[in-house]
Amino acid sequence: MHDELRDRGVPCGRHRVARVMRAHGIRAKQAKRFRVTTQSGHAHPVAPNHLARAFSASAPNQVWMGDITYVWDA
């Protein structure tokens, strides 16, 4: 907040900004903690790799692929 106010030309100190924010009950949004989502040591079967990274096809609708790098788990 202090940096943003300073960039906009508002003369204020870091401690003053902190005091005013505290007085008005304004808190900075905390960054979410990094959460590991990959579970490599599971006992579930792994799907076979039928394409073997050969993504080209001779005609349409022969090869379908997608990326599920991350699936939201609520």
Z-matrix of the N, CA and C atoms (Angstrom, degrees):
N
C 1 1.449
C 2 1.524 1 109.96
N 3 1.332 2 116.07 1 -43.54
C 4 1.459 3 120.56 2 -179.21
C 5 1.525 4 110.70 3 -60.08
N 6 1.326 5 117.17 4 -44.75
C 7 1.460 6 120.54 5 179.99
C 8 1.523 7 111.64 6 -62.91
N 9 1.334 8 116.27 7 -40.52
C 10 1.471 9 120.18 8 -179.82
C 11 1.534 10 110.64 9 -64.81
N 12 1.318 11 116.87 10 -44.03
C 13 1.468 12 120.20 11 178.63
C 14 1.527 13 110.57 12 -63.54
N 15 1.333 14 116.40 13 -42.10
C 16 1.464 15 120.25 14 179.57
C 17 1.529 16 110.57 15 -63.26
N 18 1.345 17 116.48 16 -41.08
C 19 1.470 18 119.92 17 178.79
C 20 1.526 19 111.90 18 -64.38
N 21 1.330 20 116.44 19 -29.46
C 22 1.471 21 120.47 20 179.14
C 23 1.528 22 112.64 21 -85.95
N 24 1.338 23 117.07 22 0.96
C 25 1.460 24 121.12 23 175.70
C 26 1.508 25 114.65 24 88.50
N 27 1.311 26 118.49 25 14.44
C 28 1.465 27 121.49 26 178.51
C 29 1.523 28 107.98 27 -88.30
N 30 1.332 29 118.26 28 118.68
C 31 1.460 30 119.87 29 -179.32
C 32 1.538 31 110.38 30 -76.38
N 33 1.319 32 116.54 31 114.62
C 34 1.460 33 120.60 32 178.86
C 35 1.519 34 108.91 33 -160.49
N 36 1.308 35 114.79 34 156.48
C 37 1.462 36 120.76 35 178.61
C 38 1.518 37 110.91 36 -99.65
N 39 1.313 38 115.27 37 161.68
C 40 1.464 39 121.26 38 -177.46
C 41 1.532 40 111.18 39 -62.21
N 42 1.327 41 116.27 40 -41.92
C 43 1.466 42 119.90 41 -177.86
C 44 1.528 43 111.65 42 -71.36
N 45 1.308 44 116.78 43 -33.83
C 46 1.468 45 119.71 44 177.59
C 47 1.519 46 110.15 45 -65.48
N 48 1.327 47 116.41 46 -43.26
C 49 1.468 48 120.54 47 178.52
C 50 1.521 49 109.23 48 -61.11
N 51 1.325 50 117.37 49 -43.80
C 52 1.464 51 121.26 50 179.49
C 53 1.525 52 110.65 51 -62.24
N 54 1.319 53 118.16 52 -41.96
C 55 1.462 54 122.43 53 -179.02
C 56 1.532 55 111.48 54 -66.09
N 57 1.336 56 116.53 55 -43.49
C 58 1.469 57 120.31 56 -179.60
C 59 1.532 58 110.08 57 -67.43
N 60 1.320 59 117.03 58 -41.58
C 61 1.462 60 120.15 59 178.28
C 62 1.533 61 110.07 60 -62.21
N 63 1.328 62 116.92 61 -43.83
C 64 1.465 63 121.16 62 179.43
C 65 1.531 64 110.50 63 -62.52
N 66 1.333 65 117.48 64 -40.76
C 67 1.462 66 121.54 65 -179.23
C 68 1.527 67 112.21 66 -64.48
N 69 1.327 68 116.70 67 -30.68
C 70 1.464 69 120.96 68 -178.69
C 71 1.525 70 112.85 69 -98.43
N 72 1.319 71 116.38 70 5.01
C 73 1.457 72 120.22 71 177.91
C 74 1.523 73 113.52 72 71.55
N 75 1.335 74 116.87 73 25.52
C 76 1.463 75 121.03 74 179.65
C 77 1.523 76 108.07 75 -93.75
N 78 1.323 77 115.79 76 127.19
C 79 1.460 78 120.47 77 179.22
C 80 1.524 79 109.56 78 -122.78
N 81 1.315 80 115.23 79 146.88
C 82 1.462 81 120.43 80 177.54
C 83 1.522 82 109.19 81 -69.83
N 84 1.319 83 115.69 82 145.69
C 85 1.458 84 120.06 83 177.78
C 86 1.525 85 108.05 84 -74.35
N 87 1.311 86 116.41 85 126.04
C 88 1.461 87 121.51 86 -178.34
C 89 1.522 88 110.12 87 -80.00
N 90 1.312 89 116.03 88 141.75
C 91 1.464 90 120.92 89 176.59
C 92 1.525 91 108.60 90 -70.06
N 93 1.321 92 115.94 91 140.98
C 94 1.459 93 119.31 92 178.66
C 95 1.521 94 110.05 93 -71.83
N 96 1.314 95 114.94 94 145.19
C 97 1.450 96 121.30 95 179.86
C 98 1.525 97 109.68 96 -70.73
N 99 1.337 98 116.74 97 140.75
C 100 1.457 99 120.91 98 178.08
C 101 1.513 100 108.79 99 -65.68
N 102 1.306 101 116.05 100 133.25
C 103 1.456 102 121.23 101 -177.49
C 104 1.522 103 108.84 102 -123.67
N 105 1.323 104 116.74 103 124.64
C 106 1.457 105 121.42 104 178.97
C 107 1.524 106 107.90 105 -75.33
N 108 1.335 107 116.37 106 126.53
C 109 1.460 108 120.09 107 -177.86
C 110 1.519 109 112.98 108 -111.38
N 111 1.317 110 117.48 109 -12.81
C 112 1.457 111 120.69 110 -179.08
C 113 1.521 112 109.63 111 -86.28
N 114 1.297 113 116.10 112 127.53
C 115 1.462 114 121.41 113 177.74
C 116 1.525 115 108.20 114 -116.77
N 117 1.321 116 117.00 115 91.60
C 118 1.457 117 121.28 116 -175.67
C 119 1.522 118 112.70 117 -78.84
N 120 1.310 119 117.50 118 -24.07
C 121 1.463 120 120.13 119 -175.86
C 122 1.514 121 113.50 120 -94.14
N 123 1.313 122 118.66 121 40.56
C 124 1.459 123 120.86 122 -179.18
C 125 1.528 124 110.45 123 -92.26
N 126 1.327 125 116.05 124 165.34
C 127 1.470 126 121.28 125 -179.23
C 128 1.519 127 112.05 126 -101.12
N 129 1.330 128 117.73 127 7.66
C 130 1.468 129 121.24 128 -178.77
C 131 1.528 130 110.49 129 -76.29
N 132 1.324 131 117.14 130 149.00
C 133 1.467 132 118.50 131 178.73
C 134 1.534 133 111.00 132 -68.78
N 135 1.315 134 116.27 133 146.94
C 136 1.458 135 122.62 134 179.67
C 137 1.526 136 107.72 135 -99.50
N 138 1.334 137 116.99 136 133.32
C 139 1.461 138 121.51 137 -179.09
C 140 1.524 139 110.13 138 -64.90
N 141 1.325 140 117.36 139 141.93
C 142 1.468 141 119.62 140 179.98
C 143 1.526 142 111.51 141 -69.61
N 144 1.321 143 116.64 142 150.23
C 145 1.457 144 122.99 143 -179.74
C 146 1.534 145 108.71 144 -93.78
N 147 1.309 146 116.31 145 89.71
C 148 1.460 147 121.01 146 -176.83
C 149 1.527 148 112.81 147 -73.12
N 150 1.329 149 117.61 148 -29.07
C 151 1.468 150 120.12 149 -177.40
C 152 1.520 151 112.95 150 -81.77
N 153 1.307 152 118.25 151 -28.19
C 154 1.466 153 123.08 152 -176.61
C 155 1.535 154 110.72 153 48.91
N 156 1.335 155 115.68 154 43.16
C 157 1.472 156 125.23 155 177.93
C 158 1.530 157 113.41 156 63.41
N 159 1.315 158 118.67 157 17.39
C 160 1.465 159 122.44 158 174.20
C 161 1.522 160 107.07 159 -94.54
N 162 1.342 161 116.68 160 86.73
C 163 1.459 162 121.44 161 -171.39
C 164 1.525 163 113.91 162 -86.46
N 165 1.303 164 118.83 163 -4.99
C 166 1.461 165 119.65 164 -179.23
C 167 1.528 166 109.54 165 -86.52
N 168 1.330 167 115.97 166 146.77
C 169 1.466 168 121.72 167 -179.98
C 170 1.522 169 108.80 168 -129.31
N 171 1.320 170 115.96 169 152.51
C 172 1.462 171 120.03 170 -178.35
C 173 1.521 172 112.26 171 -82.64
N 174 1.325 173 117.92 172 -17.68
C 175 1.460 174 122.29 173 179.72
C 176 1.527 175 108.86 174 -148.09
N 177 1.330 176 117.05 175 161.25
C 178 1.464 177 119.56 176 178.92
C 179 1.533 178 111.54 177 -66.43
N 180 1.300 179 115.94 178 153.81
C 181 1.463 180 124.93 179 172.81
C 182 1.530 181 113.28 180 68.24
N 183 1.310 182 118.25 181 24.71
C 184 1.465 183 120.95 182 176.03
C 185 1.528 184 111.57 183 -99.63
N 186 1.308 185 116.31 184 -35.09
C 187 1.456 186 121.02 185 -177.76
C 188 1.516 187 108.52 186 -126.63
N 189 1.324 188 116.06 187 124.18
C 190 1.460 189 121.67 188 174.80
C 191 1.518 190 107.24 189 -115.62
N 192 1.338 191 115.42 190 138.24
C 193 1.455 192 118.66 191 178.95
C 194 1.521 193 109.20 192 -147.12
N 195 1.307 194 114.39 193 162.43
C 196 1.453 195 120.40 194 178.67
C 197 1.507 196 109.62 195 -159.51
N 198 1.325 197 115.38 196 176.79
C 199 1.454 198 120.80 197 -178.54
C 200 1.517 199 108.60 198 -124.61
N 201 1.304 200 117.53 199 119.10
C 202 1.460 201 121.30 200 176.93
C 203 1.529 202 107.96 201 -118.52
N 204 1.338 203 114.95 202 52.26
C 205 1.458 204 120.51 203 -178.53
C 206 1.523 205 110.70 204 -55.39
N 207 1.321 206 117.05 205 -39.12
C 208 1.460 207 120.22 206 -179.61
C 209 1.507 208 109.50 207 -144.13
N 210 1.296 209 117.11 208 127.62
C 211 1.451 210 122.92 209 176.18
C 212 1.519 211 106.98 210 -116.65
N 213 1.326 212 117.66 211 123.31
C 214 1.460 213 122.56 212 -177.08
C 215 1.520 214 110.37 213 -63.03
N 216 1.315 215 115.71 214 128.38
C 217 1.454 216 122.37 215 178.58
C 218 1.518 217 107.56 216 -118.25
N 219 1.301 218 117.01 217 102.93
C 220 1.470 219 120.13 218 -176.48
C 221 1.461 220 113.26 219 -77.67
